[in-house]
């Protein structure tokens, strides 16, 4: 069974640009969560999608948005990029919504210059 | 909101010794507590988890204990090996919103 797949693995963008990251969950999993990992702030929850609906949202500005498609694949978008958005963005796949095991993808390392 | 603290931030042990990492959480509604291991440059990997209706869970050399009254849970690794060296994260979850601790860097010295 394939694991969680994130694309691209690496991205370099300039300030002010926007970026879209993709996450394909484990086959059969319907919940996808997104996290930002930085050395200073650790792992921080961005949002979680289940059945194409955002169920939970972390404390991030509106520049961070996401969506989930009918096949459970999810995308995350960051608009008007800032230097502080440089981070490893991880998505996690769960079978269902509600306190179940979450399995992480390899992440997308975003560098904003 | 939920807040998770984790101690120690770094831990060095001799190979074969035990390692204990402790976490506390603030929201009594949290009911799922996973532990993740992250090696350098790799994804966090789920190593063990515990739910609020269980006090202890063991999987070979790894065990987790939960004290709901005190709102703390701990990871115990026995007979540590060099490959256990990594950063370990605890988390507390309410409705799939995982709040992670800041991590513990474990070094197992041969």
Interface residues (C-beta under 8 A of the other chain):
Chain A: X31 X33 X35 X42 X43 X44 X45 X48 X50 X55 X56 X58 X59 X90 X92 X94 X97 X98 X99 X100 X101 X102 X103 X104 X105 X106 X107
Chain B: X1 X31 X32 X34 X36 X42 X43 X44 X45 X46 X49 X51 X89 X91 X93 X94 X95 X96 X97 X98 X99 X100 X101 X102 X103
